[in-house]
Amino acid sequence: MIHQPFSRLSSAALAPAGLLIMLSLIACSGRNSDPRAAEPDKSKADLFTVSKEQMNHLEIVTVEPSDFPRVLRLTGNVAFNGFLTTPVITQVSGPVSRLVVSPGQHVSKGQPMLYISSPDYSQLRANYLKARDAHSLAHKNYVRSQDLYEHHAIAERDLQAAESAEIQAQADLQSAEQSLKILGIPQPETLVEHPLSPEVPLLAPLAGEAVERLCSPGQVIQAGSTQCFTISNMKTVWVLANVYEAQLAYVHVGDPVTIKTDSYPDIFHGRISYMGAALDPTSRTLQARIDTANPDGKLKKDMYVTATVVAGKIRNALLVPDSAVLRDAENEPFVYVEVGQDQFARRQVQLDGSVEGKTQIVSGVKPGDRIVGDGSLFLQFANSLQ
């Protein structure tokens, strides 16, 4: 009897509480059934209005056709000037006895770069000394024969034999001299006054910088095949730039080029000297060779650069300020176009190039359109709130 009222009271008291719990669960279930329902709409409004006060902070410009310089930005890399670069190869075989030039050192034409202990050189030196002595003796015999013939002491055929012997000895001497000069001995006659040494110098064939050393002391090198150094005149270098097929009509031999690299703030200047004869089948690009001045030797081989070519003008191009062009979340360019009184819409555009604060638009706007220049960032923020 005591529990019955209590049971009815509890049921009556708990009914509203149970209803509240059920409603709460239903609400929670509703929220969990669609998690996106609570998220704000991230889509951008296509059309929105700006108040008069805010309009004072916007710059409205009219799109008008005008001439625009056609600027091509080509990627490329630095290479040695092939006309001022040469491998240094010795003409004798033997071990390297001494190195007298290090990489990075500037050398003059004819300067010794290393010395080789060569039995070939010793043999050629001996041949020269023998030929020199034989020529000296043949010449004396010929002079004496001339004197004897004038005094009728010998026959004419004896004079002719002496003359022939002198000519043959002179030919042998000249051959021995040329062999030594090829080895890098410019004045073979000086060998007579110096003691015999098996060392022969390897001379620099041109003036420039020793950019590469490919041999070591004690290494046995082979005549005519072992490259010991690479010399290049780094006052000028080549920039090998890649030109796409669509750009070929606008790039010509002789065009001036400005070159930039991430390594320096400097601007380098060059000129296109050659256009390749065939395209790369993979990248579909043609290689252009640019002769480039290299003050202080800052440009190094294989350095990445950007080459800028001004290739004529584009007539009736649609230009807008750089500040008018914005990017969306997908990095696609767009501008804000005035479509009514204080009303603007976002318009996707396609770009071509930018020079001196002006960007060319190839599609998305037309002549006479009024777009937002300075202040477009404010509109992008305002548009995102709508």
C-alpha positions in Angstrom: 0.0 0.0 0.0 2.9 2.4 0.6 4.6 1.5 -2.7 1.6 2.1 -5.0 1.4 5.9 -4.8 5.1 6.0 -4.9 5.1 4.0 -8.1 2.6 6.2 -9.7 4.4 9.3 -8.6 7.7 8.0 -9.9 6.2 7.2 -13.2 4.5 10.6 -13.4 7.7 12.4 -12.4 10.0 10.4 -14.7 7.8 10.8 -17.8 8.9 14.4 -18.5 12.5 13.5 -17.8 12.3 10.5 -20.2 10.7 12.7 -22.8 13.6 15.2 -22.5 16.2 12.4 -22.8 14.5 11.0 -25.8 14.3 14.4 -27.5 17.9 14.9 -26.6 18.9 11.6 -28.2 16.8 12.4 -31.3 18.6 15.8 -31.6 22.0 14.2 -31.1 21.0 11.5 -33.6 19.9 14.1 -36.1 23.2 16.0 -35.7 25.3 12.8 -36.1 23.3 11.7 -39.1 24.7 14.6 -41.3 27.9 16.0 -39.9 28.1 18.5 -42.7 24.9 20.2 -41.6 26.7 22.1 -38.9 29.5 23.2 -41.2 29.3 26.7 -42.8 28.8 26.9 -46.5 32.2 27.4 -48.1 31.0 28.2 -51.5 31.8 31.7 -52.8 29.0 34.0 -53.8 28.9 34.7 -57.5 27.4 38.2 -57.1 27.6 40.5 -54.2 27.2 44.2 -53.3 29.7 46.6 -51.8 28.6 49.5 -49.7 29.4 53.1 -50.7 31.9 53.5 -47.9 33.8 50.4 -49.0 33.7 51.5 -52.6 36.1 54.3 -51.7 38.8 51.8 -51.0 38.6 50.1 -54.4 40.3 51.0 -57.6 38.2 50.4 -60.7 40.0 50.1 -64.0 38.7 49.6 -67.5 40.1 46.8 -69.7 41.4 48.3 -72.9 43.4 46.7 -75.7 47.0 47.9 -76.1 50.4 46.7 -77.4 52.2 44.4 -75.0 55.8 43.1 -75.3 55.9 39.4 -75.9 58.2 38.1 -73.1 59.3 34.5 -73.2 60.8 33.0 -70.1 63.0 30.0 -71.0 64.6 27.6 -68.5 68.1 26.4 -69.2 71.5 25.6 -67.7 75.0 26.9 -68.0 77.7 25.1 -70.1 81.3 25.8 -71.0 81.9 27.9 -74.1 82.7 25.1 -76.5 84.8 27.4 -78.7 87.0 28.4 -75.8 87.2 25.0 -74.0 89.6 22.2 -74.7 90.8 19.0 -73.2 94.6 18.8 -72.5 96.0 15.5 -73.8 99.7 14.6 -73.8 101.6 13.2 -76.8 103.9 11.0 -74.8 103.4 8.0 -72.5 104.8 7.5 -69.0 104.1 8.3 -65.4 103.2 11.8 -64.1 106.2 13.0 -62.2 105.0 16.5 -61.2 101.8 18.5 -61.2 102.3 22.3 -61.3 98.7 23.5 -61.9 95.6 23.0 -59.7 91.9 23.2 -60.6 90.7 26.8 -60.6 94.1 28.2 -61.5 94.4 30.5 -64.5 97.0 29.5 -67.0 98.6 31.2 -70.0 99.0 29.6 -73.4 102.2 27.5 -73.4 102.5 27.3 -69.6 103.6 23.9 -68.3 100.8 22.1 -66.4 102.5 18.9 -65.5 105.7 16.9 -66.2 105.9 13.4 -67.4 108.9 11.0 -67.1 108.8 9.6 -70.6 111.3 7.2 -72.3 109.7 8.3 -75.6 110.9 11.8 -74.9 114.4 10.6 -74.1 114.5 8.8 -77.4 113.3 11.8 -79.4 115.8 14.0 -77.7 118.6 11.6 -78.6 117.3 11.6 -82.2 117.4 15.3 -82.3 120.9 15.6 -81.0 122.1 13.0 -83.5 120.3 14.8 -86.4 121.7 18.1 -85.3 125.3 16.8 -85.3 124.8 15.0 -88.6 123.5 18.2 -90.2 126.3 20.2 -88.9 128.9 17.8 -90.3 127.0 17.6 -93.7 126.9 21.3 -93.9 130.6 21.7 -93.3 131.3 19.0 -96.0 129.2 20.8 -98.4 130.9 24.2 -97.8 134.3 22.6 -98.2 133.2 20.8 -101.4 132.1 24.1 -102.8 135.5 25.6 -102.2 137.3 22.6 -103.6 135.1 22.6 -106.7 135.8 26.3 -107.3 139.5 25.4 -107.3 138.9 22.5 -109.6 140.1 20.0 -106.9 137.0 17.8 -107.1 134.5 16.8 -109.8 131.0 18.2 -110.0 129.4 14.9 -109.0 131.4 15.1 -105.7 129.9 18.6 -105.1 126.4 17.3 -105.9 126.8 14.3 -103.5 127.9 16.7 -100.7 124.9 18.9 -101.5 122.5 15.9 -101.4 123.9 14.7 -98.1 123.5 18.2 -96.6 119.8 18.4 -97.7 119.0 14.9 -96.3 120.7 15.8 -93.0 118.7 19.0 -92.8 115.4 17.1 -93.4 116.3 14.7 -90.6 117.0 17.6 -88.3 113.7 19.3 -89.1 111.8 16.1 -88.5 113.5 15.7 -85.1 112.7 19.3 -84.2 109.0 19.0 -85.1 108.7 15.8 -83.0 110.0 17.7 -80.0 107.8 20.7 -80.7 104.7 18.5 -80.8 105.7 17.2 -77.4 105.8 20.8 -76.0 109.4 21.7 -76.5 109.1 25.0 -78.4 112.9 25.6 -78.7 114.7 22.2 -79.1 118.1 23.9 -79.5 118.0 24.7 -75.8 118.3 21.0 -75.0 122.0 21.0 -76.0 122.8 23.3 -73.1 120.8 21.5 -70.4 121.6 18.1 -68.8 119.6 15.1 -69.9 116.3 14.7 -68.1 113.5 12.3 -68.9 110.8 14.9 -67.9 108.8 16.5 -70.6 106.3 19.3 -69.9 102.6 19.2 -70.9 101.8 22.8 -72.1 98.5 24.6 -71.9 97.1 24.8 -75.5 95.2 28.0 -74.7 94.7 30.6 -72.0 92.0 30.1 -69.5 91.0 28.4 -66.2 91.9 24.8 -65.4 88.3 23.8 -64.6 89.1 20.1 -64.3 92.0 17.9 -63.4 91.8 14.2 -64.4 95.2 12.8 -63.5 97.3 12.3 -60.4 101.0 12.1 -59.6 102.4 8.7 -60.5 99.6 7.8 -62.8 100.8 6.3 -66.1 99.2 8.1 -69.0 98.9 7.0 -72.6 100.0 9.2 -75.5 97.1 10.7 -77.5 94.4 9.2 -75.3 94.6 10.2 -71.7 93.0 13.5 -70.8 94.9 15.3 -68.0 93.1 18.6 -67.7 90.2 20.7 -69.1 90.8 24.3 -69.8 88.0 26.8 -70.4 88.0 30.6 -70.8 85.2 31.5 -68.3 84.9 35.1 -69.4 82.0 33.9 -71.5 79.8 30.8 -71.1 76.9 29.2 -73.0 73.4 29.1 -71.7 71.5 26.2 -73.2 67.8 27.2 -73.1 64.7 25.1 -73.9 62.3 26.6 -76.4 58.9 25.0 -76.8 57.3 24.4 -80.2 54.7 27.1 -79.7 57.5 29.6 -79.1 59.8 28.9 -82.1 58.2 31.5 -84.3 59.2 34.2 -81.9 62.8 33.3 -81.1 65.6 34.1 -83.5 69.4 34.0 -83.8 70.7 37.4 -82.6 67.9 38.2 -80.1 69.2 39.8 -76.9 68.6 37.8 -73.7 68.7 38.6 -70.0 69.6 35.8 -67.7 68.9 35.3 -64.0 69.7 32.7 -61.4 68.7 32.0 -57.9 72.3 32.1 -56.8 72.9 35.8 -57.4 70.8 39.0 -57.6 72.8 40.0 -60.7 71.4 40.1 -64.2 73.5 38.6 -66.9 73.3 39.6 -70.6 73.7 37.4 -73.7 72.6 36.9 -77.3 71.2 33.8 -79.0 73.9 32.5 -81.3 72.5 29.2 -82.5 69.1 27.3 -82.7 69.2 23.5 -82.6 68.4 21.5 -85.7 66.1 19.0 -84.0 63.6 18.9 -81.1 64.0 16.7 -78.1 61.5 13.9 -78.7 60.6 13.6 -75.0 60.2 17.3 -73.9 59.3 18.6 -77.4 61.7 21.5 -77.0 64.4 23.0 -79.1 67.8 23.9 -77.6 68.9 27.5 -78.1 72.5 28.4 -77.4 73.1 31.8 -75.8 76.5 33.4 -75.7 76.6 35.0 -72.2 79.1 37.4 -70.6 80.3 36.0 -67.3 81.8 38.8 -65.2 83.9 37.5 -62.2 83.1 33.9 -63.3 79.9 33.8 -61.3 78.0 31.5 -63.7 79.1 27.9 -63.2 78.7 24.8 -65.3 75.3 23.1 -64.9 73.8 26.0 -62.9 70.1 26.4 -63.5 69.0 29.8 -65.0 66.0 31.6 -66.5 66.5 33.3 -69.8 64.1 36.1 -70.7 63.6 37.0 -74.4 61.6 40.0 -75.6 60.2 38.6 -78.8 58.4 41.5 -80.5 55.0 42.9 -79.5 51.5 41.5 -79.1 48.9 43.8 -80.7 45.6 44.6 -79.0 46.4 42.7 -75.9 44.1 42.9 -72.9 46.1 44.2 -69.9 45.2 44.5 -66.2 47.2 45.5 -63.2 49.0 42.6 -61.5 47.1 43.4 -58.3 43.8 42.7 -60.0 44.6 39.0 -60.5 43.8 36.7 -57.6 44.0 32.9 -57.1 41.3 30.6 -55.7 41.8 27.5 -53.6 42.7 25.4 -56.7 45.3 28.1 -57.7 43.2 29.2 -60.7 43.3 32.9 -61.6 40.3 35.2 -61.4 39.3 38.8 -61.3 36.4 40.8 -59.9 34.2 42.4 -62.6 31.7 45.2 -62.0 28.3 44.0 -63.2 26.1 46.7 -61.8 25.9 49.6 -59.4 28.4 48.7 -56.7 27.9 45.0 -57.6 30.7 42.6 -58.5 31.1 39.1 -59.8 34.1 36.8 -59.8 35.3 35.9 -63.3 37.8 33.0 -64.1 40.5 34.2 -66.5 43.4 32.7 -68.4 46.8 34.5 -68.3 49.7 34.7 -70.7 52.5 36.9 -69.2 53.4 39.7 -66.9 55.7 42.7 -67.5 56.3 45.8 -65.5 53.2 45.5 -63.3 50.8 44.5 -66.1 49.4 41.1 -66.8 47.9 39.9 -70.1 44.6 38.2 -70.0 43.7 36.0 -73.0 40.2 34.9 -72.0 37.6 35.7 -69.3 37.2 39.5 -69.9 36.6 41.7 -72.9 37.4 45.2 -73.8 35.4 47.7 -71.8 34.9 45.5 -68.8 35.5 47.3 -65.5 37.5 45.3 -63.0 38.9 45.9 -59.5 42.6 46.7 -59.3 43.9 47.7 -55.9 41.5 46.5 -53.3 40.7 43.1 -54.9 42.0 41.3 -51.8 39.4 43.1 -49.7 36.7 41.9 -52.1 38.0 38.3 -51.9 37.7 38.5 -48.1 34.3 40.1 -48.2 33.1 37.5 -50.7 34.2 34.7 -48.5 31.9 35.9 -45.8 28.7 35.7 -47.9 
